[in-house]
Amino acid sequence: MKFRLQRPLLILSTVIVAGLAYLLGWSTFFVVEKISVQTQSKAIANEITAKLNETPAVVKIGDPMARVDRREIASRLRQLLWIENIELNRKLLTGEVKIKIISRDPIAQLTSQSSTAAQSVGFMGADLEIFYLPRSAVEQAKANGESNWGTIPELNFQGEYQGDPRSVAKETRKSVSTLIGALQKEGYRVRQILAKGPTEFTSSISIVNSEAKSEKKMDIYWGSVNELPLKIEVLQRLLELKENKRASYFNLANPVSPIVK
């Protein structure tokens, strides 16, 4: 008796699931009526739409909503190498497919001496990974304004780090990221980071005075990033001194005995 009661329910459930699958995946009841790209630039939205429409189109008006494949769209758009990934939002009731672009997140651009090929530009991402993009793609990313590709610091590996930057230890890359983040948090514009070894970091930074429309440039030798909060505090106190108004070089390797020139 128990089996007889369960079997009709099982059949009913199967029919319902099959019906929903057909309704969502094959019927014309829930279809794509609008595709919107969430980005700050109209030119970028047009470029992305053109990439999506390349034959065979990965999503188009009239497609069943449930068959819109996020992975397929992401794979197509990653051909635009400044794009890292996408977020996809399907709105069944309105028929709108929203595509949000997630750009790559570089925190430093390798100098030409650190890049492996003239036609490519190297970067270190927020995840500390080193990646390379065609120079044309980089120029495009700078031009479209989607992210601050044109203002990120330069990163120059020298000394024991000469060679392939991808061989630089993760701990050293983390030190670079820590230094850049700490300086930017205090409002400094980081122009360049020079890394010669795990305890040899130098930075070129600027203090921008928006009211006076001036910019003070400084070179700072940090040594290691140990005691970095203390070293930054020492720097700020040194900059407040009248006799250091024209100083352009600070050695803070030993924050107790800083050197100013």
LOVO-235346 format. One line per 8 residues: for each residue z, x, y of N, C-alpha, C. Coordinates in pm, whole numbers, m for minus. Layout:
N
Z/X/Y/Z/X/Y/Z/X/Y ~ ...
This chain:
261
0/83/m120/0/0/0/0/87/126 ~ 79/192/120/87/284/234/m48/346/263 ~ m123/385/158/m254/447/173/m353/349/236 ~ m342/220/192/m434/118/243/m411/93/392 ~ m286/107/440/m257/87/581/m306/205/664 ~ m297/328/607/m334/446/682/m485/463/691 ~ m558/421/589/m701/445/587/m774/373/700 ~ m747/246/728/m813/182/842/m783/251/975
m657/297/990/m621/368/1113/m699/498/1126 ~ m715/567/1013/m790/692/1013/m936/668/1050 ~ m994/563/992/m1133/530/1022/m1148/492/1170 ~ m1053/412/1220/m1056/370/1360/m1046/491/1454 ~ m954/582/1419/m937/702/1501/m1064/785/1503 ~ m1128/799/1387/m1251/876/1378/m1361/814/1463 ~ m1370/682/1456/m1472/611/1535/m1446/630/1685 ~ m1320/622/1725/m1285/638/1867/m1319/778/1916
m1281/879/1835/m1309/1018/1873/m1459/1041/1883 ~ m1533/992/1786/m1679/1009/1787/m1740/938/1907 ~ m1687/820/1938/m1738/746/2053/m1712/818/2183 ~ m1591/873/2198/m1558/948/2319/m1643/1074/2330 ~ m1664/1141/2215/m1746/1263/2215/m1887/1232/2262 ~ m1940/1119/2213/m2076/1081/2254/m2077/1041/2402 ~ m1974/965/2442/m1968/918/2579/m1962/1034/2678 ~ m1881/1136/2646/m1862/1248/2737/m1973/1352/2724
m2018/1374/2602/m2111/1486/2581/m2257/1451/2577 ~ m2291/1326/2554/m2433/1293/2534/m2482/1175/2617 ~ m2394/1083/2647/m2440/965/2721/m2462/1000/2868 ~ m2520/906/2940/m2544/924/3083/m2435/856/3167 ~ m2322/827/3103/m2213/759/3173/m2139/857/3265 ~ m2101/976/3211/m2037/1080/3290/m2134/1196/3303 ~ m2203/1205/3413/m2301/1311/3432/m2272/1384/3563 ~ m2331/1500/3575/m2318/1580/3697/m2401/1515/3808
m2335/1477/3915/m2404/1418/4029/m2404/1509/4151 ~ m2312/1607/4150/m2304/1698/4263/m2246/1831/4216 ~ m2303/1941/4265/m2252/2075/4234/m2213/2141/4366 ~ m2087/2177/4380/m2041/2241/4504/m1982/2377/4472 ~ m2014/2473/4557/m1964/2610/4542/m1862/2634/4652 ~ m1739/2667/4612/m1632/2691/4708/m1635/2837/4751 ~ m1688/2860/4869/m1697/2995/4924/m1700/2984/5075 ~ m1669/3093/5145/m1661/3090/5290/m1797/3100/5356
m1897/3142/5282/m2029/3170/5339/m2134/3075/5284 ~ m2208/3011/5375/m2316/2924/5333/m2427/3004/5265 ~ m2451/3125/5314/m2554/3210/5253/m2517/3245/5110 ~ m2387/3272/5085/m2342/3304/4951/m2355/3182/4860 ~ m2321/3064/4913/m2333/2941/4835/m2478/2920/4792 ~ m2572/2945/4885/m2714/2930/4853/m2757/3032/4747 ~ m2705/3154/4759/m2740/3259/4663/m2688/3223/4523 ~ m2566/3173/4517/m2507/3136/4389/m2581/3017/4327
m2616/2921/4410/m2692/2806/4360/m2826/2849/4303 ~ m2891/2942/4371/m3019/2993/4321/m3001/3065/4188 ~ m2891/3139/4174/m2864/3209/4048/m2837/3109/3935 ~ m2765/3002/3965/m2736/2899/3864/m2863/2828/3819 ~ m2960/2816/3912/m3082/2741/3883/m3190/2826/3817 ~ m3166/2955/3804/m3265/3038/3736/m3287/2987/3595 ~ m3413/2988/3551/m3447/2936/3419/m3390/3024/3307 ~ m3321/2961/3212/m3282/2820/3205/m3156/2797/3288
m3155/2689/3363/m3041/2656/3449/m2916/2633/3363 ~ m2804/2686/3407/m2680/2672/3328/m2605/2544/3364 ~ m2636/2485/3479/m2579/2355/3516/m2673/2292/3618 ~ m2699/2162/3601/m2789/2094/3694/m2754/1946/3703 ~ m2801/1884/3807/m2776/1741/3827/m2833/1664/3707 ~ m2750/1572/3656/m2792/1491/3541/m2740/1539/3409 ~ m2684/1661/3403/m2626/1711/3279/m2501/1631/3243 ~ m2478/1605/3114/m2350/1544/3074/m2234/1631/3119
m2135/1571/3180/m2025/1645/3240/m1952/1734/3139 ~ m1928/1680/3020/m1849/1753/2921/m1922/1874/2865 ~ m2053/1881/2885/m2129/1992/2830/m2148/2106/2931 ~ m2086/2092/3048/m2089/2200/3147/m1996/2311/3098 ~ m2051/2428/3071/m1978/2537/3005/m1933/2640/3108 ~ m1803/2653/3127/m1750/2749/3223/m1790/2892/3188 ~ m1782/2928/3060/m1814/3064/3019/m1960/3098/3045 ~ m2046/3000/3025/m2189/3023/3048/m2217/3042/3197
m2151/2962/3281/m2167/2976/3425/m2112/3111/3472 ~ m1993/3148/3422/m1932/3275/3461/m2021/3392/3421 ~ m2077/3387/3301/m2163/3494/3254/m2287/3509/3343 ~ m2344/3397/3386/m2461/3402/3473/m2425/3461/3609 ~ m2314/3417/3665/m2279/3460/3800/m2227/3604/3804 ~ m2179/3656/3692/m2136/3796/3690/m2254/3890/3706 ~ m2375/3839/3697/m2492/3921/3728/m2491/3962/3875 ~ m2424/3881/3958/m2393/3921/4095/m2265/4004/4085
m2278/4134/4082/m2171/4221/4031/m2044/4220/4114 ~ m2047/4162/4234/m1924/4154/4312/m1840/4034/4270 ~ m1892/3954/4176/m1817/3838/4126/m1743/3877/3998 ~ m1613/3852/3996/m1530/3885/3880/m1527/3769/3781 ~ m1507/3646/3833/m1496/3531/3745/m1509/3404/3829 ~ m1494/3288/3765/m1500/3161/3837/m1389/3069/3788 ~ m1359/2969/3870/m1275/2857/3828/m1362/2732/3834 ~ m1357/2650/3729/m1442/2532/3719/m1356/2407/3720
m1393/2312/3804/m1321/2185/3815/m1421/2071/3800 ~ m1410/1996/3688/m1498/1881/3665/m1426/1754/3709 ~ m1490/1677/3793/m1434/1548/3838/m1516/1437/3775 ~ m1464/1381/3665/m1539/1282/3588/m1573/1158/3670 ~ m1478/1111/3750/m1499/984/3820/m1602/995/3931 ~ m1611/1111/3995/m1707/1128/4105/m1833/1201/4062 ~ m1829/1263/3942/m1945/1337/3894/m1965/1470/3962 ~ m1860/1521/4027/m1873/1648/4100/m1823/1765/4015
m1900/1873/4016/m1860/1999/3953/m1831/2099/4064 ~ m1706/2143/4073/m1667/2240/4175/m1656/2379/4112 ~ m1723/2475/4172/m1720/2612/4123/m1654/2700/4229 ~ m1539/2757/4195/m1469/2846/4286/m1494/2991/4244 ~ m1538/3071/4337/m1573/3210/4308/m1451/3300/4319 ~ m1430/3384/4219/m1324/3485/4221/m1393/3620/4234 ~ m1382/3682/4351/m1447/3810/4375/m1367/3924/4312 ~ m1435/4032/4285/m1363/4153/4244/m1267/4193/4355
m1161/4261/4319/m1055/4291/4414/m1032/4442/4423 ~ m1124/4514/4490/m1104/4659/4502/m1000/4690/4609 ~ m917/4790/4583/m819/4830/4683/m857/4965/4744 ~ m953/5035/4684/m998/5163/4739/m1140/5191/4690 ~ m1218/5255/4778/m1353/5296/4743/m1356/5446/4725 ~ m1409/5491/4613/m1417/5634/4589/m1514/5700/4685 ~ m1480/5818/4732/m1573/5891/4818/m1692/5936/4736 ~ m1798/5975/4805/m1921/6014/4735/m1896/6131/4642
m1801/6219/4677/m1770/6331/4590/m1709/6285/4458 ~ m1645/6169/4462/m1577/6118/4343/m1665/6023/4263 ~ m1780/5982/4318/m1868/5890/4247/m1957/5968/4151 ~ m1993/5904/4041/m2068/5974/3937/m2218/5970/3958 ~ m2266/5882/4047/m2410/5873/4068/m2438/5828/4210 ~ m2545/5881/4269/m2577/5850/4408/m2613/5704/4426 ~ m2668/5641/4323/m2711/5502/4335/m2598/5403/4310 ~ m2481/5452/4278/m2368/5363/4254/m2249/5404/4339
m2158/5310/4356/m2037/5334/4434/m1918/5300/4347 ~ m1820/5391/4346/m1703/5371/4263/m1589/5305/4339 ~ m1508/5228/4267/m1393/5161/4326/m1275/5168/4231 ~ m1156/5155/4287/m1037/5130/4206/m990/4990/4238 ~ m976/4907/4134/m936/4769/4153/m785/4754/4160 ~ m741/4633/4193/m598/4604/4198/m533/4621/4061 ~ m616/4612/3955/m565/4632/3820/m564/4780/3781 ~ m595/4869/3878/m596/5014/3863/m717/5067/3784
m808/4977/3745/m927/5020/3673/m1030/5076/3770 ~ m1103/5179/3725/m1214/5235/3802/m1342/5166/3756 ~ m1419/5114/3851/m1546/5051/3815/m1653/5091/3915 ~ m1778/5081/3871/m1891/5122/3954/m1986/5005/3974 ~ m2040/4994/4094/m2138/4892/4127/m2261/4957/4190 ~ m2378/4897/4170/m2496/4948/4240/m2474/4945/4391 ~ m2524/5046/4458/m2502/5054/4602/m2556/4930/4675 ~ m2667/4876/4625/m2725/4756/4687/m2629/4638/4678
m2558/4625/4564/m2461/4516/4546/m2342/4534/4640 ~ m2303/4659/4663/m2191/4686/4753/m2228/4649/4896 ~ m2349/4689/4938/m2393/4655/5073/m2400/4504/5090 ~ m2441/4434/4985/m2447/4289/4990/m2308/4230/5005 ~ m2212/4283/4930/m2074/4233/4936/m2015/4256/5075 ~ m2046/4369/5136/m1996/4397/5270/m2058/4301/5372 ~ m2187/4272/5352/m2259/4190/5449/m2217/4043/5443 ~ m2182/3995/5322/m2155/3852/5311/m2015/3813/5357
m1926/3912/5373/m1794/3883/5425/m1703/3809/5330 ~ m1739/3802/5201/m1657/3730/5104/m1521/3797/5085 ~ m1516/3929/5099/m1390/4002/5092/m1401/4124/5183 ~ m1291/4199/5195/m1288/4310/5291/m1343/4439/5231 ~ m1462/4431/5173/m1520/4548/5109/m1550/4659/5210 ~ m1576/4623/5332/m1613/4723/5431/m1496/4793/5496 ~ m1374/4747/5473/m1258/4805/5541/m1154/4863/5445 ~ m1183/4863/5317/m1084/4916/5223/m1080/5069/5235
m966/5131/5202/m952/5276/5217/m1045/5354/5124 ~ m1079/5474/5167/m1149/5567/5078/m1046/5639/4992 ~ m1085/5668/4871/m998/5740/4778/m1071/5864/4730 ~ m1011/5978/4755/m1073/6106/4722/m985/6181/4621 ~ m1036/6198/4501/m966/6276/4399/m1013/6421/4407 ~ m919/6512/4426/m952/6654/4434/m858/6734/4345 ~ m866/6867/4356/m778/6952/4278/m794/6928/4129 ~ m684/6901/4061/m687/6882/3917/m756/6753/3878
m785/6667/3976/m849/6539/3947/m1000/6542/3965 ~ m1056/6656/3997/m1201/6664/4011/m1267/6633/3877 ~ m1379/6562/3884/m1446/6520/3762/m1457/6368/3760 ~ m1450/6311/3642/m1462/6167/3627/m1331/6099/3667 ~ m1329/6017/3772/m1205/5951/3815/m1144/5862/3707 ~ m1227/5818/3613/m1175/5732/3507/m1081/5806/3413 ~ m1081/5940/3424/m990/6019/3340/m855/6043/3409 ~ m843/6003/3533/m717/6019/3605/m611/5927/3542
m493/5981/3521/m386/5906/3455/m351/5778/3530 ~ m318/5673/3456/m282/5544/3515/m162/5558/3609 ~ m70/5647/3575/49/5665/3658/10/5715/3797 ~ m90/5803/3802/m137/5853/3931/m207/5743/4009 ~ m288/5665/3942/m356/5553/4010/m252/5454/4064 ~ m145/5434/3987/m39/5345/4033/27/5399/4159 ~ 43/5531/4165/101/5593/4285/11/5569/4406 ~ m121/5579/4386/m215/5552/4494/m200/5408/4541
m195/5315/4446/m180/5173/4480/m50/5147/4554 ~ 58/5211/4509/188/5195/4573/184/5243/4717 ~ 121/5359/4739/114/5418/4873/32/5329/4967 ~ m84/5283/4920/m168/5196/5002/m95/5066/5037 ~ m35/5005/4935/35/4879/4957/150/4891/5054 ~ 228/4999/5042/345/5017/5129/302/5038/5274 ~ 196/5115/5295/150/5141/5432/90/5016/5495 ~ 11/4943/5417/m48/4821/5471/57/4716/5502
162/4713/5423/272/4618/5447/337/4643/5582 ~ 341/4769/5623/402/4805/5751/304/4793/5867 ~ 182/4749/5839/86/4725/5946/m6/4841/5978 ~ 1/4948/5897/m88/5061/5920/m225/5035/5858 ~ m327/5082/5923/m461/5077/5864/m482/5205/5785 ~ m499/5193/5655/m517/5310/5569/m665/5343/5565 ~ m699/5460/5613/m839/5501/5620/m881/5580/5496 ~ m793/5668/5450/m827/5750/5334/m700/5797/5264
m711/5808/5131/m605/5866/5050/m666/5986/4976 ~ m600/6099/4985/m642/6220/4914/m539/6251/4807 ~ m583/6255/4682/m493/6284/4571/m537/6413/4503 ~ m451/6513/4507/m480/6642/4443/m400/6662/4315 ~ m293/6589/4300/m207/6601/4184/m102/6492/4188 ~ m20/6481/4083/80/6373/4077/185/6381/4186 ~ 199/6496/4251/297/6509/4360/231/6560/4487 ~ 100/6537/4500/27/6583/4619/m63/6472/4672
m4/6389/4758/m79/6279/4818/m80/6294/4970 ~ m198/6279/5026/m215/6282/5171/m287/6154/5213 ~ m251/6100/5327/m319/5980/5376/m364/6000/5520 ~ m476/5938/5553/m522/5929/5690/m506/5783/5730 ~ m424/5758/5831/m395/5620/5870/m416/5602/6019 ~ m415/5475/6062/m429/5443/6203/m327/5338/6242 ~ m283/5348/6366/m203/5241/6428/m290/5177/6534 ~ m317/5050/6518/m405/4980/6611/m322/4906/6715
m351/4934/6842/m287/4863/6953/m389/4764/7009 ~ m375/4638/6968/m474/4538/7007/m474/4510/7157 ~ m356/4520/7220/m348/4493/7364/m418/4602/7444 ~ m393/4728/7406/m457/4839/7477/m595/4872/7422 ~ m632/4803/7315/m761/4827/7249/m778/4974/7215 ~ m671/5030/7159/m673/5172/7121/m630/5187/6976 ~ m657/5304/6923/m623/5331/6783/m575/5475/6771 ~ m455/5493/6721/m398/5627/6702/m416/5667/6557
m484/5780/6533/m510/5827/6397/m414/5940/6362 ~ m367/5938/6237/m271/6039/6192/m300/6080/6048 ~ m271/6204/6018/m276/6253/5881/m133/6279/5835 ~ m101/6228/5717/36/6240/5667/36/6297/5526 ~ 108/6404/5508/126/6461/5374/257/6407/5319 ~ 246/6332/5208/363/6265/5151/427/6344/5038 ~ 354/6440/4981/402/6499/4856/388/6395/4747 ~ 497/6358/4685/496/6250/4586/525/6117/4656
515/6009/4581/550/5878/4638/696/5844/4612 ~ 771/5939/4559/915/5919/4543/979/5904/4681 ~ 1078/5822/4692/1149/5797/4819/1054/5746/4927 ~ 951/5675/4887/851/5631/4984/909/5543/5095 ~ 997/5446/5065/1055/5367/5175/1127/5454/5277 ~ 1199/5556/5230/1269/5646/5322/1169/5725/5405 ~ 1064/5773/5341/964/5852/5414/896/5770/5522 ~ 865/5644/5492/803/5557/5592/899/5530/5707
1027/5512/5674/1127/5490/5779/1137/5612/5869 ~ 1133/5732/5810/1136/5855/5888/1013/5863/5978 ~ 897/5828/5924/775/5829/6003/788/5737/6124 ~ 839/5620/6103/851/5523/6212/947/5573/6320 ~ 1054/5639/6278/1149/5692/6376/1088/5808/6454 ~ 1009/5890/6384/942/6002/6452/843/5952/6554 ~ 773/5845/6522/673/5791/6613/735/5731/6738 ~ 863/5693/6730/931/5635/6845/972/5741/6947
974/5869/6903/1015/5976/6993/904/6010/7091 ~ 939/6026/7216/841/6053/7321/763/6180/7295 ~ 831/6283/7242/764/6412/7221/660/6407/7109 ~ 661/6297/7032/564/6286/6922/449/6191/6953 ~ 436/6149/7078/333/6052/7112/193/6103/7081 ~ 173/6234/7094/41/6291/7068/32/6359/6933 ~ 137/6351/6855/136/6415/6723/35/6346/6633 ~ m35/6425/6554/m138/6369/6465/m121/6412/6319
m18/6497/6295/7/6541/6157/157/6536/6129 ~ 189/6476/6013/329/6466/5971/338/6509/5824 ~ 431/6599/5797/459/6641/5660/594/6581/5621 ~ 588/6482/5531/709/6409/5492/746/6434/5347 ~ 694/6544/5291/727/6575/5151/878/6584/5133 ~ 945/6641/5235/1091/6644/5237/1134/6560/5358 ~ 1169/6434/5337/1199/6347/5451/1319/6391/5533 ~ 1404/6475/5475/1521/6525/5549/1479/6630/5650
1370/6702/5620/1322/6808/5710/1172/6788/5734 ~ 1132/6683/5806/990/6658/5830/929/6761/5925 ~ 800/6779/5912/726/6870/5999/625/6787/6079 ~ 624/6808/6209/537/6732/6298/452/6828/6378 ~ 322/6797/6385/231/6880/6465/144/6791/6553
